[in-house]
């Protein structure tokens, strides 16, 4: 989630042509080029049109130094901050049901944060601001604040909020876009308080089961990891040596970035979301409309429009790129053997353009 602000940006790419004619070899070549990107160890991707897989690819290796063979193209992977869209969707479903209001104050819907002084100015922050990253609640997911190599300690949401509370606010509530995983830690707590169930249970009940996302789940406690054969990602430790990040601490990600999924399941989720099957249009726009003061999307290839959601943390970067009608989706995961930077996101964006804009 280091550069996870990109996960909430709607990326405008090129005019998409029907991808029905694409076959596995063409997708495979795109994935091979992606795996050749500096810092990428392994890459997998699948292309779906109207719910049908029309291409898949795997390149690179499952483990460091070429070991472990290729990653299965249908393997599970971490989706990172793409999880935030799911958390926001569940919160907005509660709004639709009348159980939560967009303008409800944080101190009213989650009194504990005011009572224990976990969030400054909780009586001014609204649910809408949390969803849209305009609350001004400081980020807790920074390498100088949390130990990314601690894979065993269980951190409660309140523990993460204490880290956030130790940092100064930089803006007024609602003033502008300022990406912070703390917003989604708070939304997780709100959902669990209102429903009386875990966020994982709500994801399963509201999203995964209805959409047939049979291989998707949300781990919440360390050392839970990825089920089945999958790629391992690595990042440099303090000594400069690469460390295996396969067991990222599950209690950090949670509703901000913890979901583990597959390309097929992510294509199903994005199709349902884009086509308005999960939220009415007015509530969907709470997620998709550009937040106040958000940075403009970077200059991208193609002349029309696609939408891209990204997620990443130490050891991996993933994305789902879709056409605006929700019919075509390229879901991709990369595992890394270097520190994160924007090079991989740019390469993923180009891969999606190569498939969906030709």
SEKOLLUM-764381 format. One record per residue (C-alpha): residue in one letter; x, y, z. Coordinates in steps of 0.02 Angstrom, whole numbers, plus 32768, in hexadecimal, padded with zeros to 4 digits. Layout:
N
aXYZ;...
***
This chain:
358
x800080008000;x809980727FF4;x805880CB7F59;x7FA680967F75;x7F5F81427F4E;x7F5D81057E9B;x7EE3807D7ECE;x7E5780FC7EDA;x7E7F815B7E3C;x7E13813A7DA3;x7E8F81297D15;x7E5581607C6A;x7E9F80F97BDD;x7E6F80D47B2A;x7DD380A57ACA;x7DB97FED7AE7;x7D937F797A56;x7D437ECD7A6E;x7DC37E527AB2;x7D667DB47A80;x7DE87D8679FD;x7E797D887A78;x7EC27CDF7AA2;x7F377C9C7B26;x7FD97CB67AC2;x7FB67D717AAF;x7F927D887B69;x802A7D1E7B8F;x809B7D917B2A;x80587E2A7B86;x80797DD67C2F;x81287DA47BF7;x814F7E5A7BCF;x810B7E8B7C79;x817B7E0A7CCF;x82117E597C78;x81F17EFD7CD4;x82797F317D4E;x824A7EF47DFC;x81CA7E717DC4;x81EE7DBE7DF7;x814E7D6A7DBC;x80B07DA17D63;x80077D537D42;x7F707D997CE8;x7ECA7D647C9F;x7E567DBB7C24;x7D997DA97C35;x7D0E7DDD7BBF;x7C597DD07BFA;x7C907D5A7C85;x7CEE7CE67C10;x7DAA7CD37C17;x7DF47CF67B6C;x7EAC7CF87B98;x7F277CD87C24;x7FE17CE17C43;x806C7CBF7CC1;x81227CF37CB7;x81B87D017D29;x81CA7C8F7DBF;x81677C647E5A;x81FE7C777ECE;x82A07CD97ECE;x83317CA77E5C;x82C27C4F7DDF;x828A7BCB7E5B;x81DD7B7F7E6B;x81AA7B847DB5;x81277BFD7D73;x80977C3E7DDB;x7FF37BE97DA8;x7F937C6A7D41;x7EF87C4B7DAA;x7F547C567E51;x7F187CC17EE1;x7F707D657F02;x7F647DFD7F73;x7EF97E877F29;x7F387F0A7FA4;x7EDA7FAE7FA3;x7E5C7F6E7F25;x7E0F7F2F7FC7;x7DDD7FE27FF1;x7D5D7FE27F66;x7D0C7F497FB4;x7D0A7F978061;x7CBE8037801C;x7C3B7FD27FBD;x7C037F77805B;x7BFB801C80BB;x7B9280688030;x7B1F7FD1802F;x7AFF7FF880E6;x7AD680AB80B1;x7A5B80668031;x7A0A7FFC80BA;x79F680968129;x7A6B805281AE;x7AF280D5818F;x7AF38186814B;x7B7581D780DC;x7B7282738148;x7B72821481ED;x7BFD82508260;x7C8881D9828E;x7C7081FA8348;x7BB981C58339;x7BCE812682D3;x7C6E80F1832D;x7C6C814283DA;x7D0680E68417;x7D79815083AA;x7D4081ED8402;x7D36819F84AF;x7DE9815D84A2;x7E2C81F0843B;x7E60817E83AD;x7E3081FB8325;x7E4382B78332;x7DA5831B8308;x7D3C827E82FB;x7CA082E88317;x7CBF83428270;x7CF282B18200;x7C6A825E8198;x7C5581B2814B;x7C5C8201809E;x7D05824D80C6;x7D4A81A680FF;x7D148151805E;x7D5C81DC7FF1;x7DFF81F68052;x7DD582A9807E;x7DC98294813B;x7E7D82C9815D;x7E99823681D5;x7F56821681C9;x7F9D817B8176;x7FDE80EE81E4;x802680818159;x80D280CC814C;x8174806D815B;x81B380E481E1;x811780C28249;x80FA80068237;x81747F768224;x81487F25817E;x81B17E8D81AC;x814B7E688249;x80DB7DDA820D;x80A57D9582B5;x80637E228323;x7FA77E388320;x7F787EEF8310;x7EC67F1F833C;x7E797FAC82D7;x7E8780198373;x7F437FF88376;x7F53803782C4;x7EEB80D082EE;x7F6080F9837D;x7FEF80FD82FF;x7F8781708291;x7F5A81DF8326;x801281F9834C;x8024825982A8;x7FED830E828E;x7F5583368223;x7F7F83948183;x7ED283D38150;x7E2083FB8183;x7D9E836F817A;x7D5A836B80C9;x7DD783E98087;x7E2E837F8004;x7E6582D07FD0;x7EED8287803E;x7F0381CB802E;x7F06816C80D3;x7EE880B680FD;x7EA980F181A6;x7E0781258150;x7DE8806F8124;x7E1D802F81CD;x7D91809D8210;x7D148062818D;x7D3E7FAF81BC;x7D157FD58272;x7C73802D8241;x7C387F9B81D6;x7C5E7F1E825E;x7C077F8682E3;x7B697F9E827C;x7B5A7EEC823C;x7B9B7E9082D5;x7C047E24825F;x7CB87E258225;x7CE47E7F8185;x7D197DD7813D;x7C6B7D93815F;x7C197E2B810F;x7C887E1C8076;x7C587D658066;x7B9E7D87807E;x7B8E7E228013;x7C147E0E7F8C;x7C737D6C7F7F;x7BE47CEE7F8A;x7B667D4D7F1E;x7BE87D6F7E97;x7C2F7CBE7E96;x7CD97CF87ED4;x7CFE7C4C7F1A;x7DBB7C627F2D;x7DB87D0D7F80;x7DC97D2B803A;x7E017DAB80BB;x7E817D70813B;x7E857DDA81D8;x7F057D8D824D;x7FBD7D638236;x80087CF381FB;x7F797CCF8180;x7FB77CD480CD;x7F8B7CA3801C;x7F3C7BF88003;x7F7C7B857F7B;x80107B977F05;x80397C4F7EE9;x80C67CC97ECA;x81377D0B7F53;x816A7DC27F53;x82097E0A7F9F;x82457EB47FDB;x82ED7EF2801D;x83017EEC80DA;x83647F6A8141;x84037F0C8113;x83DC7F198059;x83BC7E5E8046;x83187E267FF9;x82987DE38073;x82057D728049;x81647DD48065;x80EF7D41804D;x80A97D5280FE;x807A7E0A8102;x80267E3181A8;x7F6D7E0F818B;x7F367E818218;x7F7B7F1A81BD;x7F217F048117;x7E737ED2814E;x7DF17F478101;x7E797FBA80BF;x7ED67F398058;x7EC87E868095;x7E5F7E268016;x7EAB7D927FB9;x7E5A7D667F13;x7E727D277E61;x7E687D757DB5;x7DC27D207D93;x7D757D5C7E36;x7DB57E0E7E20;x7D6B7E147D70;x7CC47DDC7DB8;x7CCA7E607E41;x7CF97EEF7DCD;x7C737EBD7D4F;x7BED7EC07DD6;x7C297F657E1D;x7C3B7FC27D78;x7B947F817D37;x7B397FC27DD1;x7B0B7F1A7E1B;x7B507F437EC8;x7B1C7FF87EE3;x7AA280767E99;x7AF280F97E2A;x7AEE81877EAA;x7B4A811F7F2D;x7BC280D57EAE;x7BFB81877E85;x7C32819F7F3A;x7CBE81267F0C;x7CDC81517E56;x7CCA820F7E4F;x7D7382677E5F;x7D8B82A17F14;x7DA683587F3C;x7E5A83877F1A;x7E8C82DD7ED5;x7F2282DF7E5F;x7EFA82D57DA7;x7F1982297D59;x7FC1821B7D02;x7FD082247C46;x7FA781787C04;x7FA5811D7B5D;x7F0981107AEF;x7E8881937ACA;x7DEB81527B1E;x7DC2810D7BC9;x7DE480777C38;x7DDF806C7CF4;x7E6E80257D5A;x7E777FF97E13;x7F207FD47E63;x7F617F887F02;x800E7F697F46;x80807F557FDA;x812F7F157FF7;x81477E7F7F84;x80B47E927F0D;x804E7F017E9B;x7FA57ED27E52;x7F227F267DE6;x7E7F7F0D7D89;x7E637F6E7CE7;x7DB37F737CA0;x7D4E7FBF7C15;x7CCE803F7C4E;x7C3D7FCD7C1F;x7C807F497C97;x7C897EC37C10;x7D467EAD7BFD;x7DC57E9B7C88;x7E7F7E7B7C94;x7EAC7E457D45;x7F657E397D6B;x7FDB7E177DFA;x80967E337E04;x810D7DF77E8B;x81A97E5F7EA4;x82617E477EC7;x82867EFE7EEC;x82407F907F4D;x819D7FD57F09;x819880657E91;x812280A47E0B;x817D80487D80;x81147FAB7D99;x806E80087D9D;x809C805E7CFA;x80C97FB77CAB;x80237F6B7CE5;x7FC57FFF7C9C;x801E7FE77BF6;x7FF67F2C7BF9;x7F3E7F527C10;x7F447FD17B83;x7F977F537B11;x7F097ED77B2E;x7E717F477B39;x7E9B7FD87AC5;x7ED07F7A7A29;
***
